[in-house]
Amino acid sequence: MFENYFSERIKNTPSSFIREILKVTQKPEIISFAGGLPNPISFPQEELKISMNRIAEMYGAKIYQYSTTLGLDTLRQYIVDRYKKLWNMDISIENIIITTGSQQALDLIGKVFINEGDNVMVEKPSYLGLLQSFCVYQANFVTTKLNDDGLDIEDLKNTLKTYKPKLAYLIPNFQNPTGLTYTAENRKAVFDLIKDEDMLLIQDDPYGELRFEDTPRIPYIGLNQTEKNLYLGSFSKIVTPGMRLGYIIANKEIIRMIETAKQAADLHSNIFGQYLISDYLYNNDLDKHIEKIKKLYKSQAQAMVGAMEEYFPKNVKFTRPKGGMFTWVTLEEGKDVMKLFDKAIAKNVAFVPGHPFYVNPKNVNTLRLNYTNANSETIREGIKRLSEALTEV
């Protein structure tokens, strides 16, 4: 009835595959490895209650009023101070804008930079939320393969030469969906290739703080070496996702244009949440809290990997994550992951088939598993059920 009214943009934009799957997994008997949900026991609920009371007493009506588009100054300053501490990054609050989660950050970047048909380089596979977001702006996606150490350098050379992408979107730390992390050597090789290209580099880092090992942090690609770098961060994985607070770090000129786009989108992100998160961050030890999350997720990742080693057929491959929230499973060539999905649902276990993480999915034999939102016993039982479905397929 309304077909003629809908824009071509929205008609060509697929619905979120994961959101559709989550509808299927609402039954309590289903063990779901499908979502990318942080574990609720990691939320600092008591500390946030204290902060709620404190901001109500300290700021009164301000926490309920309209606010500035760029975001709360104290929260932006916290981000500046943290990135200077972690990376010695040369930034000020003028380089920061608060967004309604990282997903809005992607939408605003698409709105500001993408014209119909512009080439955007993404990893193969890539984050499905990015593919959906940029699809609205009718980007032309070009892909570069991922290896265990990061981007395939030869494939990257070919992509840059052939397509001259306007934007590149990468997740260097504990990539979604694969869980892989670019090595320092790979990051240098990537930067050496792209530094002279007429291209903006977007580095999304929602999982970088969730490193299981006590090894040194690996710097971003081209850190402090170019003004054409945009960094995306989020409080969803290290504090709480329900506040929907993320941020963009970029050149001041870019931030001004993104501010204009955000003014047209929502005026500003939830100011109550900004006051709350800011108060929590300034009155608690975030690093200590992150250590608790890392310990929890490491044990859950080990439980999943251990169960897969025990139960999965030997011809099924999977990544062994050193951080983040996901592992990536690869079946034998020619195996249909959707047949496996149907078998798994029948056994009350769910995952995300690999299709939505690819630009042009064909003969997909991969799937993503999330280990952060279930305890070790549930993980083990779910993997056992999934292995039974695997043997049937």
Contacts in CASP RR format, 6 or more apart in sequence:
PFRMAT RR
TARGET T0000
AUTHOR 0000-0000-0000
METHOD contacts of the structure
MODEL  1
MFENYFSERIKNTPSSFIREILKVTQKPEIISFAGGLPNPISFPQEELKI
SMNRIAEMYGAKIYQYSTTLGLDTLRQYIVDRYKKLWNMDISIENIIITT
GSQQALDLIGKVFINEGDNVMVEKPSYLGLLQSFCVYQANFVTTKLNDDG
LDIEDLKNTLKTYKPKLAYLIPNFQNPTGLTYTAENRKAVFDLIKDEDML
LIQDDPYGELRFEDTPRIPYIGLNQTEKNLYLGSFSKIVTPGMRLGYIIA
NKEIIRMIETAKQAADLHSNIFGQYLISDYLYNNDLDKHIEKIKKLYKSQ
AQAMVGAMEEYFPKNVKFTRPKGGMFTWVTLEEGKDVMKLFDKAIAKNVA
FVPGHPFYVNPKNVNTLRLNYTNANSETIREGIKRLSEALTEV
8 138 0 8 1.000
9 136 0 8 1.000
9 137 0 8 1.000
9 138 0 8 1.000
10 136 0 8 1.000
12 135 0 8 1.000
12 138 0 8 1.000
13 132 0 8 1.000
13 135 0 8 1.000
13 136 0 8 1.000
14 132 0 8 1.000
14 135 0 8 1.000
14 356 0 8 1.000
16 128 0 8 1.000
16 129 0 8 1.000
16 132 0 8 1.000
16 356 0 8 1.000
17 128 0 8 1.000
17 352 0 8 1.000
17 353 0 8 1.000
17 355 0 8 1.000
17 356 0 8 1.000
18 34 0 8 1.000
18 35 0 8 1.000
18 36 0 8 1.000
18 128 0 8 1.000
18 352 0 8 1.000
18 356 0 8 1.000
21 34 0 8 1.000
21 35 0 8 1.000
21 350 0 8 1.000
21 352 0 8 1.000
22 32 0 8 1.000
22 34 0 8 1.000
22 35 0 8 1.000
24 30 0 8 1.000
24 345 0 8 1.000
24 350 0 8 1.000
25 32 0 8 1.000
25 34 0 8 1.000
25 350 0 8 1.000
27 348 0 8 1.000
29 348 0 8 1.000
30 345 0 8 1.000
30 348 0 8 1.000
30 349 0 8 1.000
30 350 0 8 1.000
31 348 0 8 1.000
31 349 0 8 1.000
31 350 0 8 1.000
31 374 0 8 1.000
31 378 0 8 1.000
31 381 0 8 1.000
31 382 0 8 1.000
31 385 0 8 1.000
32 349 0 8 1.000
32 350 0 8 1.000
32 373 0 8 1.000
32 374 0 8 1.000
33 349 0 8 1.000
33 350 0 8 1.000
33 351 0 8 1.000
33 352 0 8 1.000
33 369 0 8 1.000
33 370 0 8 1.000
33 371 0 8 1.000
33 374 0 8 1.000
33 379 0 8 1.000
33 382 0 8 1.000
33 386 0 8 1.000
34 350 0 8 1.000
34 351 0 8 1.000
34 352 0 8 1.000
34 370 0 8 1.000
35 352 0 8 1.000
35 370 0 8 1.000
35 373 0 8 1.000
36 325 0 8 1.000
36 326 0 8 1.000
36 370 0 8 1.000
36 372 0 8 1.000
36 373 0 8 1.000
37 241 0 8 1.000
37 370 0 8 1.000
37 372 0 8 1.000
37 373 0 8 1.000
38 236 0 8 1.000
38 237 0 8 1.000
38 240 0 8 1.000
38 241 0 8 1.000
38 293 0 8 1.000
38 325 0 8 1.000
38 372 0 8 1.000
38 373 0 8 1.000
39 293 0 8 1.000
39 296 0 8 1.000
39 297 0 8 1.000
39 300 0 8 1.000
39 372 0 8 1.000
39 373 0 8 1.000
40 373 0 8 1.000
41 296 0 8 1.000
42 292 0 8 1.000
42 293 0 8 1.000
42 296 0 8 1.000
43 239 0 8 1.000
43 240 0 8 1.000
44 239 0 8 1.000
44 240 0 8 1.000
44 280 0 8 1.000
44 284 0 8 1.000
44 289 0 8 1.000
47 280 0 8 1.000
47 283 0 8 1.000
47 284 0 8 1.000
48 240 0 8 1.000
48 276 0 8 1.000
48 280 0 8 1.000
50 283 0 8 1.000
51 276 0 8 1.000
51 279 0 8 1.000
51 280 0 8 1.000
51 283 0 8 1.000
52 276 0 8 1.000
54 279 0 8 1.000
54 283 0 8 1.000
55 63 0 8 1.000
55 272 0 8 1.000
55 275 0 8 1.000
55 276 0 8 1.000
55 279 0 8 1.000
56 63 0 8 1.000
59 275 0 8 1.000
62 271 0 8 1.000
62 275 0 8 1.000
63 271 0 8 1.000
63 272 0 8 1.000
63 275 0 8 1.000
63 276 0 8 1.000
64 271 0 8 1.000
64 272 0 8 1.000
65 271 0 8 1.000
66 267 0 8 1.000
66 268 0 8 1.000
66 271 0 8 1.000
67 268 0 8 1.000
67 271 0 8 1.000
67 274 0 8 1.000
68 268 0 8 1.000
69 97 0 8 1.000
69 259 0 8 1.000
69 262 0 8 1.000
69 263 0 8 1.000
69 267 0 8 1.000
69 268 0 8 1.000
70 76 0 8 1.000
70 93 0 8 1.000
70 96 0 8 1.000
70 97 0 8 1.000
70 98 0 8 1.000
70 255 0 8 1.000
70 259 0 8 1.000
71 97 0 8 1.000
71 98 0 8 1.000
71 268 0 8 1.000
71 269 0 8 1.000
71 271 0 8 1.000
71 274 0 8 1.000
72 98 0 8 1.000
72 271 0 8 1.000
72 274 0 8 1.000
72 275 0 8 1.000
72 278 0 8 1.000
73 93 0 8 1.000
74 278 0 8 1.000
74 282 0 8 1.000
75 98 0 8 1.000
75 245 0 8 1.000
75 274 0 8 1.000
75 277 0 8 1.000
75 278 0 8 1.000
75 281 0 8 1.000
76 93 0 8 1.000
76 96 0 8 1.000
76 97 0 8 1.000
76 98 0 8 1.000
76 247 0 8 1.000
77 93 0 8 1.000
78 278 0 8 1.000
78 281 0 8 1.000
78 282 0 8 1.000
79 96 0 8 1.000
79 247 0 8 1.000
79 249 0 8 1.000
80 91 0 8 1.000
80 92 0 8 1.000
80 93 0 8 1.000
80 95 0 8 1.000
80 96 0 8 1.000
82 286 0 8 1.000
83 89 0 8 1.000
83 91 0 8 1.000
83 249 0 8 1.000
84 91 0 8 1.000
86 217 0 8 1.000
87 217 0 8 1.000
87 219 0 8 1.000
87 220 0 8 1.000
87 223 0 8 1.000
87 224 0 8 1.000
88 224 0 8 1.000
89 223 0 8 1.000
89 224 0 8 1.000
89 249 0 8 1.000
90 224 0 8 1.000
91 249 0 8 1.000
94 252 0 8 1.000
94 255 0 8 1.000
95 249 0 8 1.000
95 250 0 8 1.000
95 251 0 8 1.000
95 252 0 8 1.000
95 255 0 8 1.000
96 247 0 8 1.000
96 248 0 8 1.000
96 249 0 8 1.000
96 255 0 8 1.000
97 247 0 8 1.000
97 248 0 8 1.000
97 255 0 8 1.000
97 258 0 8 1.000
97 259 0 8 1.000
97 262 0 8 1.000
98 245 0 8 1.000
98 246 0 8 1.000
98 247 0 8 1.000
98 268 0 8 1.000
98 269 0 8 1.000
98 274 0 8 1.000
99 105 0 8 1.000
99 108 0 8 1.000
99 245 0 8 1.000
99 246 0 8 1.000
99 247 0 8 1.000
99 248 0 8 1.000
99 262 0 8 1.000
99 269 0 8 1.000
100 244 0 8 1.000
100 245 0 8 1.000
100 246 0 8 1.000
100 266 0 8 1.000
100 269 0 8 1.000
100 270 0 8 1.000
101 234 0 8 1.000
101 236 0 8 1.000
101 244 0 8 1.000
101 245 0 8 1.000
101 246 0 8 1.000
101 269 0 8 1.000
102 204 0 8 1.000
102 206 0 8 1.000
102 232 0 8 1.000
102 233 0 8 1.000
102 234 0 8 1.000
102 236 0 8 1.000
102 246 0 8 1.000
103 129 0 8 1.000
103 133 0 8 1.000
104 244 0 8 1.000
104 246 0 8 1.000
104 262 0 8 1.000
104 265 0 8 1.000
104 266 0 8 1.000
104 269 0 8 1.000
105 232 0 8 1.000
105 233 0 8 1.000
105 246 0 8 1.000
105 247 0 8 1.000
105 248 0 8 1.000
106 129 0 8 1.000
106 130 0 8 1.000
106 133 0 8 1.000
106 134 0 8 1.000
106 204 0 8 1.000
106 232 0 8 1.000
107 133 0 8 1.000
107 136 0 8 1.000
107 265 0 8 1.000
108 248 0 8 1.000
108 258 0 8 1.000
108 261 0 8 1.000
108 262 0 8 1.000
108 265 0 8 1.000
109 167 0 8 1.000
109 202 0 8 1.000
109 230 0 8 1.000
109 248 0 8 1.000
109 258 0 8 1.000
110 133 0 8 1.000
110 134 0 8 1.000
110 137 0 8 1.000
110 139 0 8 1.000
111 137 0 8 1.000
111 261 0 8 1.000
111 265 0 8 1.000
112 254 0 8 1.000
112 257 0 8 1.000
112 258 0 8 1.000
112 261 0 8 1.000
113 166 0 8 1.000
113 167 0 8 1.000
113 200 0 8 1.000
114 120 0 8 1.000
114 134 0 8 1.000
114 137 0 8 1.000
114 138 0 8 1.000
114 139 0 8 1.000
114 166 0 8 1.000
114 167 0 8 1.000
115 137 0 8 1.000
116 137 0 8 1.000
116 138 0 8 1.000
117 138 0 8 1.000
117 139 0 8 1.000
117 140 0 8 1.000
118 139 0 8 1.000
118 140 0 8 1.000
118 166 0 8 1.000
118 167 0 8 1.000
119 139 0 8 1.000
119 140 0 8 1.000
119 141 0 8 1.000
119 142 0 8 1.000
119 163 0 8 1.000
119 164 0 8 1.000
119 165 0 8 1.000
119 166 0 8 1.000
120 134 0 8 1.000
120 139 0 8 1.000
120 140 0 8 1.000
120 141 0 8 1.000
120 142 0 8 1.000
120 165 0 8 1.000
120 166 0 8 1.000
120 167 0 8 1.000
120 168 0 8 1.000
120 169 0 8 1.000
121 141 0 8 1.000
121 142 0 8 1.000
121 143 0 8 1.000
121 144 0 8 1.000
121 159 0 8 1.000
121 160 0 8 1.000
121 163 0 8 1.000
121 165 0 8 1.000
121 167 0 8 1.000
121 168 0 8 1.000
121 169 0 8 1.000
121 199 0 8 1.000
122 130 0 8 1.000
122 131 0 8 1.000
122 141 0 8 1.000
122 142 0 8 1.000
122 143 0 8 1.000
122 144 0 8 1.000
122 168 0 8 1.000
122 169 0 8 1.000
122 359 0 8 1.000
123 143 0 8 1.000
123 144 0 8 1.000
123 146 0 8 1.000
123 151 0 8 1.000
123 169 0 8 1.000
123 170 0 8 1.000
123 171 0 8 1.000
123 175 0 8 1.000
124 143 0 8 1.000
124 144 0 8 1.000
124 145 0 8 1.000
124 146 0 8 1.000
124 358 0 8 1.000
124 359 0 8 1.000
125 146 0 8 1.000
125 177 0 8 1.000
125 178 0 8 1.000
125 354 0 8 1.000
125 357 0 8 1.000
125 358 0 8 1.000
125 366 0 8 1.000
126 143 0 8 1.000
126 169 0 8 1.000
126 171 0 8 1.000
126 357 0 8 1.000
126 358 0 8 1.000
126 359 0 8 1.000
127 169 0 8 1.000
127 171 0 8 1.000
127 176 0 8 1.000
127 177 0 8 1.000
127 204 0 8 1.000
127 357 0 8 1.000
128 177 0 8 1.000
128 356 0 8 1.000
128 357 0 8 1.000
130 169 0 8 1.000
130 204 0 8 1.000
131 141 0 8 1.000
131 356 0 8 1.000
131 357 0 8 1.000
131 359 0 8 1.000
134 141 0 8 1.000
134 169 0 8 1.000
139 167 0 8 1.000
141 359 0 8 1.000
142 159 0 8 1.000
142 162 0 8 1.000
142 163 0 8 1.000
142 165 0 8 1.000
142 359 0 8 1.000
143 159 0 8 1.000
143 358 0 8 1.000
143 359 0 8 1.000
144 151 0 8 1.000
144 152 0 8 1.000
144 155 0 8 1.000
144 156 0 8 1.000
144 159 0 8 1.000
145 151 0 8 1.000
145 152 0 8 1.000
145 155 0 8 1.000
146 152 0 8 1.000
146 175 0 8 1.000
146 178 0 8 1.000
146 180 0 8 1.000
148 180 0 8 1.000
149 182 0 8 1.000
149 183 0 8 1.000
149 185 0 8 1.000
149 186 0 8 1.000
150 172 0 8 1.000
150 180 0 8 1.000
150 181 0 8 1.000
150 182 0 8 1.000
150 183 0 8 1.000
150 186 0 8 1.000
150 190 0 8 1.000
151 170 0 8 1.000
151 182 0 8 1.000
151 186 0 8 1.000
151 190 0 8 1.000
153 186 0 8 1.000
153 189 0 8 1.000
153 190 0 8 1.000
153 193 0 8 1.000
156 190 0 8 1.000
156 193 0 8 1.000
156 194 0 8 1.000
157 193 0 8 1.000
159 165 0 8 1.000
160 193 0 8 1.000
160 194 0 8 1.000
160 197 0 8 1.000
160 199 0 8 1.000
164 197 0 8 1.000
164 198 0 8 1.000
164 199 0 8 1.000
165 197 0 8 1.000
165 199 0 8 1.000
166 199 0 8 1.000
166 200 0 8 1.000
167 199 0 8 1.000
167 200 0 8 1.000
167 201 0 8 1.000
167 202 0 8 1.000
168 194 0 8 1.000
168 199 0 8 1.000
168 200 0 8 1.000
168 201 0 8 1.000
168 202 0 8 1.000
169 202 0 8 1.000
169 204 0 8 1.000
170 182 0 8 1.000
170 190 0 8 1.000
170 201 0 8 1.000
170 202 0 8 1.000
170 203 0 8 1.000
170 204 0 8 1.000
170 221 0 8 1.000
171 203 0 8 1.000
171 204 0 8 1.000
171 205 0 8 1.000
171 207 0 8 1.000
172 181 0 8 1.000
172 182 0 8 1.000
172 187 0 8 1.000
172 203 0 8 1.000
172 205 0 8 1.000
172 218 0 8 1.000
172 220 0 8 1.000
172 221 0 8 1.000
173 181 0 8 1.000
173 182 0 8 1.000
173 205 0 8 1.000
173 207 0 8 1.000
173 208 0 8 1.000
173 211 0 8 1.000
173 218 0 8 1.000
173 324 0 8 1.000
174 180 0 8 1.000
174 181 0 8 1.000
174 207 0 8 1.000
174 208 0 8 1.000
174 210 0 8 1.000
174 211 0 8 1.000
174 321 0 8 1.000
174 322 0 8 1.000
174 323 0 8 1.000
174 324 0 8 1.000
174 325 0 8 1.000
174 326 0 8 1.000
175 181 0 8 1.000
176 206 0 8 1.000
176 207 0 8 1.000
176 325 0 8 1.000
176 326 0 8 1.000
176 368 0 8 1.000
177 326 0 8 1.000
177 328 0 8 1.000
177 352 0 8 1.000
177 354 0 8 1.000
177 357 0 8 1.000
177 368 0 8 1.000
178 319 0 8 1.000
178 326 0 8 1.000
178 328 0 8 1.000
178 368 0 8 1.000
179 319 0 8 1.000
179 321 0 8 1.000
179 323 0 8 1.000
179 324 0 8 1.000
179 326 0 8 1.000
179 327 0 8 1.000
179 328 0 8 1.000
180 319 0 8 1.000
180 328 0 8 1.000
181 218 0 8 1.000
181 322 0 8 1.000
181 323 0 8 1.000
182 190 0 8 1.000
182 218 0 8 1.000
182 221 0 8 1.000
183 218 0 8 1.000
184 218 0 8 1.000
184 219 0 8 1.000
187 218 0 8 1.000
187 219 0 8 1.000
187 220 0 8 1.000
187 221 0 8 1.000
187 222 0 8 1.000
190 221 0 8 1.000
191 221 0 8 1.000
191 222 0 8 1.000
191 225 0 8 1.000
194 201 0 8 1.000
194 221 0 8 1.000
195 222 0 8 1.000
195 225 0 8 1.000
195 226 0 8 1.000
199 228 0 8 1.000
200 228 0 8 1.000
200 229 0 8 1.000
200 230 0 8 1.000
201 221 0 8 1.000
201 222 0 8 1.000
201 226 0 8 1.000
201 228 0 8 1.000
201 229 0 8 1.000
201 230 0 8 1.000
202 230 0 8 1.000
202 232 0 8 1.000
203 220 0 8 1.000
203 221 0 8 1.000
203 229 0 8 1.000
203 230 0 8 1.000
203 231 0 8 1.000
203 232 0 8 1.000
204 232 0 8 1.000
204 233 0 8 1.000
205 220 0 8 1.000
205 231 0 8 1.000
205 232 0 8 1.000
205 233 0 8 1.000
206 232 0 8 1.000
206 233 0 8 1.000
206 234 0 8 1.000
206 236 0 8 1.000
206 237 0 8 1.000
207 237 0 8 1.000
207 323 0 8 1.000
207 324 0 8 1.000
207 325 0 8 1.000
208 217 0 8 1.000
208 323 0 8 1.000
208 324 0 8 1.000
209 237 0 8 1.000
209 238 0 8 1.000
209 290 0 8 1.000
210 237 0 8 1.000
210 238 0 8 1.000
210 290 0 8 1.000
210 293 0 8 1.000
210 294 0 8 1.000
210 297 0 8 1.000
210 323 0 8 1.000
210 324 0 8 1.000
210 325 0 8 1.000
211 217 0 8 1.000
211 294 0 8 1.000
211 322 0 8 1.000
211 323 0 8 1.000
211 324 0 8 1.000
212 294 0 8 1.000
212 297 0 8 1.000
212 298 0 8 1.000
212 301 0 8 1.000
212 321 0 8 1.000
212 322 0 8 1.000
212 323 0 8 1.000
212 324 0 8 1.000
213 322 0 8 1.000
220 229 0 8 1.000
220 231 0 8 1.000
221 229 0 8 1.000
222 229 0 8 1.000
223 229 0 8 1.000
227 251 0 8 1.000
228 251 0 8 1.000
229 250 0 8 1.000
230 248 0 8 1.000
230 249 0 8 1.000
230 250 0 8 1.000
230 254 0 8 1.000
231 248 0 8 1.000
231 249 0 8 1.000
231 250 0 8 1.000
232 246 0 8 1.000
232 247 0 8 1.000
232 248 0 8 1.000
232 249 0 8 1.000
233 246 0 8 1.000
233 247 0 8 1.000
233 248 0 8 1.000
233 249 0 8 1.000
234 245 0 8 1.000
234 246 0 8 1.000
234 247 0 8 1.000
235 243 0 8 1.000
235 245 0 8 1.000
235 246 0 8 1.000
235 277 0 8 1.000
236 242 0 8 1.000
236 243 0 8 1.000
236 244 0 8 1.000
236 245 0 8 1.000
236 246 0 8 1.000
237 293 0 8 1.000
237 324 0 8 1.000
237 325 0 8 1.000
238 286 0 8 1.000
238 289 0 8 1.000
238 290 0 8 1.000
238 293 0 8 1.000
239 277 0 8 1.000
239 280 0 8 1.000
239 281 0 8 1.000
239 286 0 8 1.000
239 289 0 8 1.000
243 270 0 8 1.000
243 273 0 8 1.000
243 276 0 8 1.000
243 277 0 8 1.000
244 269 0 8 1.000
244 270 0 8 1.000
245 269 0 8 1.000
245 270 0 8 1.000
245 273 0 8 1.000
245 274 0 8 1.000
245 277 0 8 1.000
246 269 0 8 1.000
248 255 0 8 1.000
248 258 0 8 1.000
250 258 0 8 1.000
262 268 0 8 1.000
294 323 0 8 1.000
296 372 0 8 1.000
297 323 0 8 1.000
297 324 0 8 1.000
297 325 0 8 1.000
297 371 0 8 1.000
297 372 0 8 1.000
298 323 0 8 1.000
299 376 0 8 1.000
300 371 0 8 1.000
300 372 0 8 1.000
300 374 0 8 1.000
300 375 0 8 1.000
300 376 0 8 1.000
300 379 0 8 1.000
301 321 0 8 1.000
301 323 0 8 1.000
301 324 0 8 1.000
301 327 0 8 1.000
301 371 0 8 1.000
303 371 0 8 1.000
303 376 0 8 1.000
303 379 0 8 1.000
303 380 0 8 1.000
304 327 0 8 1.000
304 369 0 8 1.000
304 371 0 8 1.000
304 379 0 8 1.000
304 383 0 8 1.000
305 318 0 8 1.000
305 320 0 8 1.000
305 321 0 8 1.000
305 327 0 8 1.000
307 379 0 8 1.000
307 380 0 8 1.000
307 382 0 8 1.000
307 383 0 8 1.000
307 384 0 8 1.000
308 316 0 8 1.000
308 318 0 8 1.000
308 327 0 8 1.000
308 329 0 8 1.000
308 383 0 8 1.000
308 387 0 8 1.000
311 383 0 8 1.000
311 384 0 8 1.000
311 386 0 8 1.000
311 387 0 8 1.000
312 318 0 8 1.000
312 383 0 8 1.000
312 387 0 8 1.000
312 390 0 8 1.000
313 387 0 8 1.000
313 390 0 8 1.000
313 391 0 8 1.000
315 331 0 8 1.000
315 332 0 8 1.000
316 329 0 8 1.000
316 330 0 8 1.000
316 331 0 8 1.000
316 332 0 8 1.000
316 390 0 8 1.000
317 329 0 8 1.000
317 330 0 8 1.000
318 327 0 8 1.000
318 328 0 8 1.000
318 329 0 8 1.000
318 330 0 8 1.000
318 369 0 8 1.000
319 327 0 8 1.000
319 328 0 8 1.000
320 327 0 8 1.000
321 327 0 8 1.000
324 372 0 8 1.000
325 370 0 8 1.000
325 371 0 8 1.000
325 372 0 8 1.000
326 368 0 8 1.000
326 369 0 8 1.000
326 370 0 8 1.000
326 371 0 8 1.000
327 368 0 8 1.000
327 369 0 8 1.000
327 371 0 8 1.000
328 366 0 8 1.000
328 367 0 8 1.000
328 368 0 8 1.000
328 369 0 8 1.000
329 351 0 8 1.000
329 366 0 8 1.000
329 367 0 8 1.000
329 368 0 8 1.000
329 369 0 8 1.000
330 365 0 8 1.000
330 366 0 8 1.000
331 337 0 8 1.000
331 340 0 8 1.000
331 365 0 8 1.000
331 366 0 8 1.000
331 367 0 8 1.000
331 390 0 8 1.000
331 393 0 8 1.000
332 365 0 8 1.000
333 363 0 8 1.000
333 365 0 8 1.000
334 363 0 8 1.000
334 365 0 8 1.000
335 365 0 8 1.000
335 393 0 8 1.000
336 365 0 8 1.000
336 393 0 8 1.000
337 353 0 8 1.000
337 354 0 8 1.000
337 355 0 8 1.000
337 364 0 8 1.000
337 365 0 8 1.000
337 366 0 8 1.000
337 367 0 8 1.000
338 353 0 8 1.000
338 355 0 8 1.000
339 393 0 8 1.000
340 353 0 8 1.000
340 367 0 8 1.000
340 389 0 8 1.000
340 390 0 8 1.000
340 393 0 8 1.000
341 350 0 8 1.000
341 351 0 8 1.000
341 353 0 8 1.000
341 367 0 8 1.000
343 389 0 8 1.000
343 392 0 8 1.000
343 393 0 8 1.000
344 350 0 8 1.000
344 351 0 8 1.000
344 385 0 8 1.000
344 386 0 8 1.000
344 389 0 8 1.000
346 389 0 8 1.000
347 385 0 8 1.000
347 386 0 8 1.000
347 388 0 8 1.000
347 389 0 8 1.000
348 385 0 8 1.000
349 382 0 8 1.000
349 385 0 8 1.000
349 386 0 8 1.000
349 389 0 8 1.000
351 367 0 8 1.000
351 368 0 8 1.000
351 369 0 8 1.000
351 386 0 8 1.000
352 367 0 8 1.000
352 368 0 8 1.000
352 369 0 8 1.000
352 370 0 8 1.000
353 364 0 8 1.000
353 366 0 8 1.000
353 367 0 8 1.000
354 361 0 8 1.000
354 364 0 8 1.000
354 366 0 8 1.000
354 367 0 8 1.000
354 368 0 8 1.000
355 361 0 8 1.000
355 364 0 8 1.000
357 366 0 8 1.000
357 368 0 8 1.000
358 364 0 8 1.000
371 379 0 8 1.000
END
